[in-house]
Amino acid sequence: MKTHAVPHRNQRRAMAAAKAVPSKPERLPKKAGAKVPAPKNEATARPVLLLLERFPAPDKSRVCLELYAPNAQVVFVAGSFNDWQPGAIPLQKREGDRWVVELTLDPGRYEYRFVVDGRWTDDPLSSAYVSNPFDGLNCVLVATGPV
């Protein structure tokens, strides 16, 4: 008496799914006068990931912060929007010794400061300042809502 190996149920599902997927794209029959372009190759149809930077939540505000720091090695921003964590949000160095970051924030009022090479620094472009408990100033940022 011969016994046959029976595939595990997960293997059966995988085998059934593999049979259900055609190896070549199927073409639909042409209608009179309709032109259907054939795909050039299979590499043209690729999934595209949606990035938060390109499709932010509709109720958020996008805010760009910039600092001119020609001698800086590393720049971060810390504030009430990230619980004052000094190394959590890095700025990117751009042309002309500019450091830039774009934040996605809920509408509201925030206080912040830059951390340049480990030293807390004011934002000279800030439109408002408030005193902080360390005998210094915090910069004020108002996120107005989606644009």
C-alpha positions in Angstrom: 0.0 0.0 0.0 1.4 3.3 -1.1 1.0 6.4 1.1 1.0 9.9 -0.4 2.4 12.9 1.3 -0.4 15.3 2.1 0.7 19.0 2.2 0.1 21.0 5.3 -2.9 23.4 5.0 -0.7 26.5 4.8 1.2 24.8 1.9 -2.1 24.0 0.2 -3.2 27.6 0.5 0.2 28.8 -1.0 0.0 26.3 -3.8 -3.6 27.4 -4.6 -2.7 31.1 -4.5 0.3 30.4 -6.9 -2.0 28.7 -9.4 -4.5 31.5 -9.2 -2.0 34.2 -10.2 -1.3 34.3 -13.9 2.4 34.4 -14.8 1.8 36.9 -17.7 -0.5 39.9 -17.7 -3.8 39.2 -19.4 -4.9 41.5 -22.2 -8.5 42.5 -22.5 -10.2 42.1 -25.8 -10.2 45.2 -27.9 -13.4 47.1 -28.5 -14.1 48.5 -31.9 -12.0 51.7 -32.3 -10.5 51.5 -28.7 -6.7 51.3 -28.4 -5.3 49.6 -25.3 -1.5 50.1 -25.0 0.3 46.9 -23.9 2.6 47.3 -21.0 6.3 47.7 -22.0 7.5 45.3 -19.3 6.5 44.0 -15.9 8.9 46.5 -14.1 6.7 49.5 -15.0 3.9 48.5 -12.5 5.4 49.1 -9.1 3.7 50.0 -5.9 4.5 53.5 -4.6 4.7 54.1 -0.9 2.8 57.1 0.4 5.1 59.3 2.4 3.9 61.3 5.4 5.9 64.3 4.1 3.9 64.3 0.9 0.5 63.4 2.4 0.3 64.8 5.9 -2.8 64.5 8.0 -5.3 67.1 6.9 -5.6 68.7 10.3 -1.8 69.3 10.7 0.3 72.3 10.0 3.6 72.2 8.2 6.2 74.6 9.7 9.8 75.1 8.3 12.5 76.2 10.7 15.8 77.5 9.5 19.1 78.5 11.2 22.2 80.1 9.7 25.1 78.4 11.5 28.3 78.3 9.4 30.6 76.7 12.0 28.0 74.1 13.3 28.7 70.4 13.1 25.2 69.3 14.2 22.0 71.1 14.9 18.8 70.0 16.6 15.5 71.6 17.6 13.8 71.0 20.9 10.6 72.4 22.2 7.2 71.9 23.7 6.2 69.9 20.6 8.7 67.1 21.5 8.9 67.4 25.3 12.2 69.4 25.1 14.2 66.4 23.9 17.4 68.1 22.7 18.6 65.3 20.3 15.2 64.1 18.9 14.8 66.3 15.8 17.9 67.0 13.7 18.1 69.8 11.1 19.6 69.0 7.7 22.6 71.1 6.4 21.8 72.9 3.2 23.7 75.1 0.8 25.1 78.3 2.2 25.6 77.0 5.8 21.8 76.9 6.4 20.3 74.2 8.6 16.6 73.4 7.9 13.8 71.2 9.3 10.2 70.8 8.4 7.8 70.0 11.3 4.2 68.6 11.0 2.4 70.0 14.1 -1.1 70.3 15.5 -2.4 73.9 15.4 -1.3 75.7 18.5 1.4 77.8 20.2 4.8 76.2 20.8 8.0 77.2 22.5 11.4 76.0 21.1 15.1 76.5 20.9 17.9 75.2 18.7 20.7 73.0 20.1 23.9 73.8 18.1 26.8 71.5 18.9 25.4 70.8 22.3 24.7 74.5 23.2 21.1 75.9 23.5 20.7 78.7 21.0 18.0 81.3 20.2 16.4 81.5 16.8 17.3 84.9 15.4 14.4 84.7 12.9 11.7 84.1 15.6 9.0 86.7 15.7 8.4 86.4 19.5 10.2 85.3 22.6 9.2 84.4 26.2 11.3 84.0 29.2 12.2 80.5 30.5 13.0 79.3 34.0 16.7 79.1 33.1 17.2 82.9 32.9 17.0 82.8 29.1 14.5 83.1 26.3 12.4 80.6 24.4 11.3 81.2 20.8 7.6 81.2 20.1 6.0 79.4 17.1 2.3 79.5 16.2 1.1 76.7 14.0 -2.1 78.1 12.4 -3.5 74.9 10.8 -3.4 73.3 7.4 -2.5 75.3 4.4 
